[in-house]
């Protein structure tokens, strides 16, 4: 009998598919495309030239620079044209009595022209945030960096003196450059307008822009001198000399400080910054939460503070992973407060650093709404909103967002420019957020948004504290004169007293007006501890009396490297002071592979 074809097949052992030549679980070169840890910034910048959208870039420049400059430079021409025209008509009608009538008209004109003045003022500060303060900060940090590399200070005190001198030098240098620019552009300016100019508006383009350049240059020349010498006289950062002892009354608050956990939305996903040189997936974070749960079980925590970069690019899948992770630890979630980091709101495209948003882009607002929704879900019943011009915290964040629930849901579902503009204003109105102290001399928490309003993934890491947010913060601190405070933000106030390998580390992640904000906090230094993340390294130090705590990233390290985080003990000091005791270090062992 001839055997059938089935019976004639050779017997093979059962096994799975062979390992592919390219194992997708290990990633590939595409995962390193945007990683500054795997590629130099020059290499990444070079790739931008081929990938960037010139149309979007021109529109972004127009909206962010040209249009504000045009309003600022055009305002004096319009104002003088209006005043001159009215004044000439009054002279014709009233002769010598025109001066008296002009005062009344000027009063009415002030009311009528206040929108123009407000627009000019708003665009002045927009240009200041976009170019003036960053220009000074760039020069200051460049001089500091060169001085430290050349002179190599041997002690913290010597480094502090060198940094102070660098600040003064930067102020003088920037003032001279700005003055030369103003002098060079001055011949093209024109400050007096007339009604006839409206017949030939194109002729006003050059003087309008020249006016704006002279105004901003003159401001920069004066402001940089003020900033430079103010920074030179400000307390420079030094490593903390010693921790405080236990308080006599025994009041200690245990605060777990996490930051930069960079959750990804894929099981085998890599982070933007580290690429294949960093962790894969979210298993390391799960081990962090397990170790934190063990610490809480041994000795209860009062607060779990996550100072930004909960996600790697602010995507909805990443936020979903965040909520899934904390859902398994309800005791920790109940004590958790979070705040937005640059990766949560400013990453336009995690795979393409050349991608940019327009200033009015709905995608930008959507990332902010995802972060705000997460903040309301985690700690939203503890955080309170400070109204504009108010001092006492009002509604909780959850309650303040409730009237906007339908708009936020509709926007998340459908997008749209109108809703985007409305919700972008809502985002700005929410900060700072305050978790008030339970008792008048208890511990409160102030949550800030320190992210600069950038539209470009390549510059996503810069920070800026708006002046009105700082005013609301100090009003809240004054409202509770006996309370102690944690002031929490994502960015570091000032460069640490430690060497950096690349200048890009120093300027690319800076809080542009950090020195100014440090001076804002100085009157409250004895009862405030500042906690932040962003740089992924741990540092505990002080600027004068102001204690500053930087959190390491418990996630961002090579697969084979261990990580750690800290549980800090804050103590009630004498006369309303806030002490910082020695922290508990919690180590996370390295894993051979993370799935």
C-alpha positions as CSV (number, residue, x, y, z in Angstrom):
1,X,0.0,0.0,0.0
2,X,1.3,3.5,-1.0
3,X,1.4,5.8,2.1
4,X,-0.7,9.0,1.8
5,X,1.1,12.4,1.5
6,X,0.1,13.3,5.1
7,X,1.6,10.2,6.4
8,X,4.8,10.8,4.5
9,X,5.6,14.2,6.1
10,X,8.6,14.1,8.4
11,X,7.8,14.6,12.0
12,X,9.0,18.0,13.4
13,X,9.1,19.1,17.0
14,X,6.6,21.7,17.8
15,X,8.1,25.2,18.4
16,X,7.3,28.8,17.9
17,X,8.5,31.0,15.1
18,X,12.2,31.6,14.6
19,X,13.7,34.8,16.1
20,X,13.5,37.5,13.4
21,X,16.7,39.0,12.0
22,X,15.5,42.4,13.3
23,X,13.9,41.9,16.7
24,X,11.3,44.7,16.9
25,X,11.3,44.4,20.7
26,X,14.8,45.8,20.7
27,X,13.9,48.9,18.6
28,X,16.0,50.2,15.8
29,X,17.6,53.4,14.5
30,X,14.2,55.1,14.1
31,X,13.9,55.1,17.9
32,X,17.0,57.2,18.2
33,X,16.0,59.8,15.6
34,X,15.0,62.5,18.1
35,X,17.2,61.5,21.0
36,X,19.8,64.1,22.1
37,X,21.5,61.3,24.2
38,X,22.2,59.3,21.0
39,X,22.7,62.0,18.5
40,X,24.3,65.5,18.9
41,X,22.1,68.5,18.8
42,X,24.0,69.7,15.7
43,X,23.1,66.5,14.0
44,X,19.4,66.9,15.0
45,X,19.5,70.5,14.0
46,X,20.9,69.6,10.6
47,X,18.0,67.2,10.0
48,X,15.5,70.0,10.7
49,X,16.6,71.8,7.5
50,X,15.3,68.9,5.4
51,X,12.1,68.2,7.4
52,X,10.8,71.6,8.6
53,X,7.7,73.1,7.1
54,X,8.8,76.5,5.8
55,X,5.1,77.6,5.4
56,X,4.5,76.9,9.1
57,X,7.7,78.5,10.1
58,X,6.9,81.7,8.3
59,X,3.4,81.8,9.8
60,X,4.8,81.1,13.2
61,X,7.4,83.9,12.9
62,X,4.7,86.2,11.6
63,X,2.3,85.5,14.5
64,X,5.0,85.4,17.2
65,X,7.4,88.2,16.1
66,X,6.3,90.2,13.1
67,X,2.7,90.9,14.2
68,X,3.5,91.9,17.8
69,X,6.4,94.1,16.5
70,X,4.1,95.7,14.0
71,X,1.5,96.6,16.7
72,X,4.2,97.9,19.1
73,X,5.9,100.0,16.4
74,X,2.6,101.2,14.9
75,X,1.1,102.4,18.2
76,X,3.0,105.7,18.5
77,X,2.2,106.6,14.9
78,X,-1.5,106.0,15.3
79,X,-1.6,107.8,18.7
80,X,0.3,110.9,17.5
81,X,-1.7,111.0,14.3
82,X,-5.0,111.0,16.3
83,X,-3.8,113.5,18.9
84,X,-2.3,115.8,16.2
85,X,-5.5,115.8,14.1
86,X,-7.7,116.5,17.1
87,X,-5.4,119.2,18.4
88,X,-5.3,121.0,15.1
89,X,-9.1,121.0,14.8
90,X,-9.4,122.3,18.3
91,X,-7.1,125.2,17.5
92,X,-9.2,126.1,14.5
93,X,-12.4,126.1,16.6
94,X,-11.3,127.4,20.0
95,X,-8.0,129.2,19.4
96,X,-6.3,130.0,22.7
97,X,-8.7,128.0,24.8
98,X,-7.7,124.8,23.0
99,X,-5.3,123.7,25.7
100,X,-8.1,123.5,28.3
101,X,-10.3,121.6,26.0
102,X,-7.4,119.3,25.0
103,X,-7.1,118.1,28.6
104,X,-10.7,116.9,28.5
105,X,-10.2,115.3,25.1
106,X,-7.0,113.6,26.3
107,X,-9.0,112.1,29.1
108,X,-11.6,110.8,26.7
109,X,-8.8,109.7,24.4
110,X,-7.2,107.7,27.1
111,X,-10.4,105.7,27.5
112,X,-10.9,105.3,23.8
113,X,-7.3,104.3,23.1
114,X,-6.9,102.0,26.1
115,X,-7.4,98.9,23.8
116,X,-4.5,100.1,21.6
117,X,-2.3,100.7,24.6
118,X,-3.3,97.3,26.1
119,X,-2.5,95.6,22.8
120,X,0.9,97.4,22.6
121,X,1.7,96.4,26.2
122,X,0.7,92.8,25.6
123,X,2.8,92.5,22.5
124,X,5.7,94.2,24.2
125,X,5.7,91.5,26.9
126,X,5.3,88.8,24.3
127,X,8.4,90.0,22.5
128,X,10.2,90.3,25.8
129,X,9.4,86.7,26.7
130,X,10.3,85.5,23.2
131,X,13.6,87.3,22.6
132,X,14.7,89.8,25.2
133,X,15.0,87.7,28.3
134,X,16.2,84.6,26.5
135,X,18.8,86.7,24.8
136,X,20.2,88.0,28.1
137,X,19.9,84.5,29.7
138,X,21.8,83.0,26.7
139,X,24.7,85.5,27.1
140,X,24.8,85.1,30.9
141,X,25.0,81.4,30.7
142,X,27.6,81.5,27.9
143,X,29.9,83.7,29.9
144,X,29.4,81.5,33.0
145,X,30.1,78.4,31.0
146,X,33.3,79.7,29.4
147,X,34.5,81.1,32.7
148,X,33.9,77.9,34.6
149,X,35.6,75.7,32.0
150,X,38.6,78.1,31.7
151,X,39.2,78.9,35.4
152,X,37.9,75.7,37.0
153,X,36.9,77.0,40.5
154,X,37.9,74.8,43.3
155,X,35.2,75.5,45.8
156,X,31.5,76.4,45.9
157,X,32.3,79.9,47.3
158,X,34.7,80.5,44.4
159,X,32.2,79.3,41.9
160,X,29.5,81.6,43.4
161,X,31.8,84.7,43.1
162,X,32.6,83.8,39.5
163,X,29.0,83.4,38.6
164,X,28.1,86.7,40.2
165,X,30.8,88.5,38.2
166,X,29.6,86.7,35.0
167,X,26.1,88.1,35.6
168,X,27.4,91.7,35.8
169,X,29.6,91.2,32.8
170,X,26.7,89.7,30.8
171,X,24.4,92.7,31.7
172,X,27.0,95.2,30.5
173,X,27.8,93.3,27.3
174,X,24.1,92.8,26.3
175,X,23.4,96.5,27.1
176,X,26.2,97.6,24.8
177,X,25.0,95.4,22.0
178,X,21.4,96.5,22.4
179,X,22.5,100.2,22.4
180,X,24.5,99.7,19.2
181,X,21.5,98.1,17.5
182,X,19.2,100.9,18.6
183,X,21.6,103.5,17.3
184,X,22.0,101.7,14.0
185,X,18.3,101.4,13.4
186,X,17.3,104.9,14.7
187,X,17.6,106.7,11.3
188,X,14.8,104.4,9.9
189,X,12.4,105.2,12.7
190,X,9.4,107.6,12.7
191,X,7.5,108.5,15.7
192,X,5.0,111.2,14.6
193,X,2.1,110.1,12.4
194,X,-0.6,112.0,10.5
195,X,-4.0,111.3,9.1
196,X,-2.6,111.4,5.5
197,X,-0.5,108.3,6.4
198,X,-3.6,106.2,6.1
199,X,-3.6,106.9,2.4
200,X,-0.2,105.2,1.9
201,X,0.0,102.6,4.7
202,X,2.7,100.6,2.9
203,X,5.2,103.4,3.4
204,X,4.8,102.8,7.2
205,X,6.1,99.2,7.1
206,X,9.8,100.0,7.5
207,X,9.4,102.7,10.2
208,X,6.9,100.6,12.1
209,X,9.4,97.7,12.3
210,X,12.3,100.1,13.0
211,X,10.3,101.6,15.9
212,X,9.7,98.2,17.4
213,X,13.4,97.3,17.1
214,X,14.4,100.6,18.8
215,X,11.8,100.2,21.6
216,X,12.9,96.6,22.4
217,X,16.6,97.4,22.1
218,X,16.3,100.4,24.4
219,X,14.4,98.2,26.8
220,X,16.9,95.4,26.6
221,X,19.8,97.9,27.1
222,X,18.3,99.2,30.3
223,X,16.8,95.9,31.5
224,X,19.9,93.8,31.0
225,X,21.9,96.2,33.2
226,X,19.2,95.9,35.9
227,X,19.0,92.1,35.5
228,X,22.8,91.6,35.4
229,X,23.6,93.5,38.6
230,X,20.5,92.1,40.3
231,X,21.6,88.6,39.4
232,X,25.1,89.4,40.6
233,X,23.8,90.5,44.0
234,X,21.5,87.5,44.3
235,X,22.4,84.5,46.5
236,X,24.2,82.0,44.3
237,X,23.4,78.2,44.6
238,X,25.5,76.1,47.0
239,X,25.2,72.5,48.1
240,X,23.2,72.2,51.3
241,X,25.7,72.3,54.1
242,X,23.6,70.1,56.4
243,X,20.1,68.8,57.1
244,X,17.9,70.0,59.9
245,X,17.2,68.0,63.0
246,X,13.9,66.6,64.2
247,X,11.6,69.3,65.5
248,X,10.8,69.7,69.2
249,X,7.0,69.4,68.6
250,X,7.5,66.3,66.4
251,X,5.6,67.7,63.3
252,X,7.2,66.1,60.2
253,X,5.6,65.8,56.8
254,X,6.8,62.9,54.6
255,X,6.9,63.8,50.9
256,X,7.7,61.4,48.2
257,X,9.2,63.4,45.3
258,X,8.9,61.8,41.8
259,X,9.6,63.5,38.5
260,X,10.2,62.8,34.9
261,X,8.7,59.3,34.7
262,X,8.1,59.7,30.9
263,X,5.4,57.1,30.5
264,X,5.1,55.8,26.9
265,X,2.0,54.4,25.3
266,X,3.6,51.3,23.8
267,X,4.6,48.1,25.5
268,X,8.0,48.2,23.8
269,X,8.2,51.9,23.4
270,X,11.4,54.0,23.9
271,X,11.6,57.5,25.3
272,X,12.3,60.5,23.0
273,X,15.3,61.7,25.0
274,X,17.1,58.4,25.6
275,X,16.1,56.3,22.6
276,X,17.5,52.8,22.8
277,X,19.9,54.0,25.5
278,X,17.1,54.2,28.0
279,X,14.3,52.0,29.4
280,X,11.8,50.2,27.3
281,X,8.1,50.2,28.2
282,X,6.8,51.1,31.6
283,X,7.9,48.2,33.7
284,X,10.5,50.2,35.6
285,X,7.7,52.7,36.7
286,X,5.7,49.8,38.0
287,X,8.6,48.8,40.2
288,X,8.9,52.4,41.4
289,X,5.3,52.4,42.4
290,X,5.7,49.1,44.2
291,X,8.7,50.3,46.2
292,X,6.8,53.5,47.0
293,X,3.8,51.5,48.2
294,X,6.1,49.5,50.5
295,X,7.5,52.7,52.0
296,X,4.0,54.1,52.6
297,X,3.0,50.8,54.3
298,X,6.0,51.0,56.6
299,X,5.5,54.7,57.4
300,X,2.6,56.6,55.9
301,X,3.3,59.4,53.4
302,X,1.6,62.8,53.6
303,X,2.2,63.7,49.9
304,X,3.3,62.1,46.6
305,X,4.5,65.0,44.4
306,X,5.2,64.4,40.7
307,X,6.9,67.5,39.3
308,X,6.2,67.1,35.7
309,X,6.9,64.9,32.6
310,X,4.4,62.3,33.6
311,X,4.3,61.4,29.9
312,X,6.8,61.3,27.1
313,X,4.9,63.4,24.6
314,X,1.5,64.2,26.1
315,X,-0.3,61.6,24.0
316,X,-3.7,60.2,25.0
317,X,-2.3,56.6,25.1
318,X,0.5,57.7,27.5
319,X,-2.0,59.4,29.9
320,X,-4.1,56.2,29.7
321,X,-1.0,54.2,30.9
322,X,-0.5,56.8,33.7
323,X,-4.0,56.3,35.0
324,X,-3.8,52.5,34.6
325,X,-0.5,52.6,36.7
326,X,-1.8,54.6,39.6
327,X,-5.2,52.8,39.6
328,X,-3.4,49.9,41.3
329,X,-2.2,52.1,44.2
330,X,-5.3,54.0,45.4
331,X,-3.6,55.0,48.7
332,X,-0.8,56.7,46.8
333,X,-3.2,58.3,44.2
334,X,-5.2,59.8,47.0
335,X,-2.1,61.7,48.2
336,X,-0.7,62.6,44.8
337,X,-0.4,66.0,43.2
338,X,1.0,66.4,39.6
339,X,2.0,69.4,37.5
340,X,2.8,69.8,33.8
341,X,6.2,69.3,32.4
342,X,7.6,70.3,29.0
343,X,7.0,66.7,27.7
344,X,3.4,66.8,28.7
345,X,2.5,70.0,26.8
346,X,5.3,71.1,24.5
347,X,6.3,68.1,22.4
348,X,4.7,68.6,19.0
349,X,5.7,65.3,17.5
350,X,7.7,62.7,19.4
351,X,9.1,61.2,16.2
352,X,10.0,64.5,14.3
353,X,11.8,67.4,16.1
354,X,11.3,69.5,13.0
355,X,7.5,69.5,13.5
356,X,6.1,72.8,14.8
357,X,2.8,74.1,15.9
358,X,1.4,77.4,15.0
359,X,0.8,79.7,18.0
360,X,-2.9,79.2,17.7
361,X,-2.8,75.5,16.9
362,X,-5.6,73.4,18.4
363,X,-3.2,70.5,18.9
364,X,-1.2,72.6,21.3
365,X,-4.3,73.4,23.3
366,X,-5.4,69.7,23.3
367,X,-2.2,68.7,25.0
368,X,-2.8,71.3,27.7
369,X,-6.4,70.0,28.2
370,X,-5.1,66.4,28.6
371,X,-2.7,67.6,31.3
372,X,-5.4,69.8,33.0
373,X,-7.9,66.9,32.9
374,X,-5.3,64.6,34.6
375,X,-4.5,67.2,37.2
376,X,-8.2,67.5,38.0
377,X,-8.6,63.8,38.3
378,X,-5.5,63.4,40.5
379,X,-5.7,65.9,43.4
380,X,-8.4,68.1,41.8
381,X,-10.4,68.1,45.0
382,X,-7.3,69.4,47.0
383,X,-6.0,72.0,44.6
384,X,-7.7,75.4,44.6
385,X,-7.7,78.2,42.0
386,X,-6.6,81.7,42.8
387,X,-8.7,84.2,41.0
388,X,-7.1,87.1,39.1
389,X,-6.6,89.9,41.6
390,X,-7.5,87.7,44.5
391,X,-5.5,86.3,47.4
392,X,-7.7,83.7,49.0
393,X,-7.9,80.4,47.0
394,X,-11.4,79.9,45.7
395,X,-13.0,76.9,44.0
396,X,-11.3,73.6,43.8
397,X,-9.7,72.7,40.4
398,X,-12.4,70.1,39.8
399,X,-15.2,72.5,40.6
400,X,-13.6,75.3,38.5
401,X,-13.5,73.1,35.5
402,X,-17.0,71.7,35.9
403,X,-18.7,74.6,34.0
404,X,-16.2,74.0,31.1
405,X,-16.7,70.2,31.0
406,X,-18.9,70.2,27.9
407,X,-16.6,72.6,26.0
408,X,-13.5,70.5,26.9
409,X,-15.2,67.2,25.9
410,X,-16.4,68.7,22.6
411,X,-13.0,70.1,21.9
412,X,-11.3,66.8,22.6
413,X,-13.7,65.1,20.2
414,X,-13.9,67.7,17.4
415,X,-11.2,70.3,17.9
416,X,-11.8,73.8,16.4
417,X,-10.1,77.2,16.6
418,X,-12.8,79.0,18.5
419,X,-12.8,76.4,21.4
420,X,-9.1,76.2,21.2
421,X,-8.6,80.0,21.9
422,X,-11.2,79.9,24.7
423,X,-9.6,76.9,26.4
424,X,-6.1,78.2,26.0
425,X,-7.1,81.2,28.1
426,X,-8.7,78.9,30.6
427,X,-5.4,77.1,31.0
428,X,-3.5,80.3,31.8
429,X,-6.2,81.3,34.3
430,X,-5.8,78.1,36.3
431,X,-2.2,78.7,37.5
432,X,-0.9,78.8,40.1
433,X,-2.9,76.2,42.0
434,X,-2.9,76.0,45.7
435,X,-3.4,73.1,48.1
436,X,-4.1,75.2,51.3
437,X,-2.5,74.2,54.6
438,X,-5.0,72.3,56.8
439,X,-4.1,74.5,59.7
440,X,-2.9,78.1,59.7
441,X,0.6,77.0,60.5
442,X,0.5,73.8,58.5
443,X,2.1,72.8,55.2
444,X,0.6,74.0,51.9
445,X,1.6,73.3,48.3
446,X,1.8,75.7,45.4
447,X,1.7,74.2,41.9
448,X,3.1,76.3,39.1
449,X,3.2,75.9,35.3
450,X,6.8,76.8,34.4
451,X,6.7,75.8,30.7
452,X,7.5,78.5,28.1
453,X,4.8,78.8,25.5
454,X,6.9,77.3,22.7
455,X,5.6,75.9,19.4
456,X,8.6,73.8,18.4
457,X,9.8,70.4,19.7
458,X,13.4,71.5,19.3
459,X,12.9,74.2,21.9
460,X,10.3,72.4,24.0
461,X,12.4,72.4,27.2
462,X,12.6,76.1,27.9
463,X,10.7,77.5,30.8
464,X,9.2,80.9,31.8
465,X,7.2,82.0,34.9
466,X,4.6,84.6,33.9
467,X,4.7,87.8,36.1
468,X,1.0,87.6,36.9
469,X,1.4,84.0,38.1
470,X,4.1,85.1,40.4
471,X,1.9,87.9,41.8
472,X,-0.9,85.5,42.5
473,X,1.5,83.1,44.2
474,X,2.9,85.8,46.5
475,X,-0.7,87.0,47.3
476,X,-1.6,83.4,48.4
477,X,1.6,83.1,50.5
478,X,0.8,86.4,52.2
479,X,-2.7,85.2,52.8
480,X,-1.3,82.4,55.0
481,X,1.5,84.3,56.9
482,X,2.1,81.4,59.4
483,X,2.0,78.5,56.9
484,X,4.9,76.6,55.5
485,X,5.0,75.9,51.8
486,X,6.3,73.6,49.1
487,X,6.6,75.6,45.9
488,X,6.5,73.0,43.1
489,X,7.4,73.6,39.5
490,X,9.0,71.6,36.7
491,X,12.1,73.7,35.8
492,X,15.1,74.4,37.9
493,X,15.4,78.0,39.2
494,X,19.1,78.3,38.6
495,X,22.0,76.3,37.2
496,X,23.4,73.8,39.8
497,X,26.9,74.3,41.1
498,X,28.1,71.2,39.2
499,X,29.9,70.8,35.9
500,X,28.0,70.1,32.7
501,X,29.5,68.4,29.7
502,X,27.7,70.4,27.0
503,X,26.5,74.0,26.9
504,X,23.2,72.8,25.4
505,X,22.4,71.2,28.8
506,X,22.8,74.6,30.4
507,X,20.7,76.8,28.1
508,X,18.4,74.3,26.3
509,X,16.5,73.4,29.5
510,X,16.7,76.7,31.3
511,X,14.0,78.6,33.2
512,X,14.7,81.9,31.4
513,X,13.6,84.1,34.3
514,X,14.6,81.8,37.1
515,X,16.9,84.3,38.8
516,X,14.1,86.8,38.9
517,X,11.7,84.2,40.4
518,X,14.3,83.3,42.9
519,X,14.3,86.9,44.1
520,X,10.5,86.8,44.2
521,X,10.6,83.9,46.6
522,X,13.4,85.4,48.8
523,X,11.1,87.1,51.3
524,X,9.5,83.7,52.0
525,X,12.7,81.7,52.0
526,X,12.5,80.6,55.6
527,X,9.2,78.9,55.3
528,X,9.5,77.6,51.7
529,X,11.1,74.6,50.1
530,X,11.2,74.6,46.2
531,X,10.8,71.2,44.6
532,X,11.4,70.6,40.9
533,X,12.5,68.0,38.3
534,X,13.4,68.4,34.6
535,X,17.1,67.8,34.7
536,X,16.8,64.1,35.8
537,X,19.5,64.5,38.5
538,X,19.2,64.8,42.2
539,X,20.6,67.9,43.9
540,X,19.8,69.4,47.3
541,X,21.1,72.9,47.9
542,X,20.2,76.5,48.7
543,X,20.3,80.0,47.5
544,X,20.8,81.8,50.7
545,X,18.0,80.6,53.0
546,X,15.9,79.3,50.1
547,X,16.2,75.5,50.0
548,X,15.9,73.8,46.6
549,X,15.3,70.1,45.9
550,X,15.8,68.6,42.5
551,X,14.3,65.1,41.9
552,X,16.2,62.5,39.8
553,X,14.2,60.5,37.3
554,X,13.6,57.1,38.7
555,X,13.0,55.8,35.2
556,X,15.5,57.4,32.8
557,X,18.6,55.3,32.8
558,X,20.0,52.4,30.8
559,X,18.4,49.0,31.2
560,X,21.4,47.8,33.1
561,X,21.6,50.8,35.5
562,X,19.8,51.1,38.8
563,X,17.8,54.2,39.6
564,X,16.5,55.8,42.8
565,X,14.2,58.5,44.2
566,X,13.7,60.2,47.6
567,X,11.2,60.5,50.3
568,X,11.8,63.9,52.0
569,X,11.0,64.8,55.6
570,X,9.9,68.4,56.1
571,X,10.0,69.6,59.7
572,X,8.1,72.4,61.4
573,X,10.9,74.8,62.4
574,X,10.9,77.5,65.0
575,X,9.1,80.8,64.3
576,X,7.1,79.4,61.4
577,X,10.2,78.0,59.6
578,X,10.3,74.9,57.4
579,X,13.2,72.5,58.0
580,X,14.6,69.9,55.6
581,X,15.6,66.7,57.3
582,X,17.8,64.0,55.8
583,X,15.8,62.1,53.1
584,X,15.1,58.4,52.7
585,X,16.7,57.1,49.5
586,X,14.7,54.3,47.7
587,X,16.7,52.4,45.2
588,X,15.3,50.6,42.2
589,X,17.3,47.7,41.0
590,X,18.3,47.3,37.4
591,X,16.5,44.9,35.2
592,X,18.0,42.8,32.5
593,X,14.9,43.5,30.2
594,X,11.7,45.3,30.6
595,X,8.6,44.2,28.7
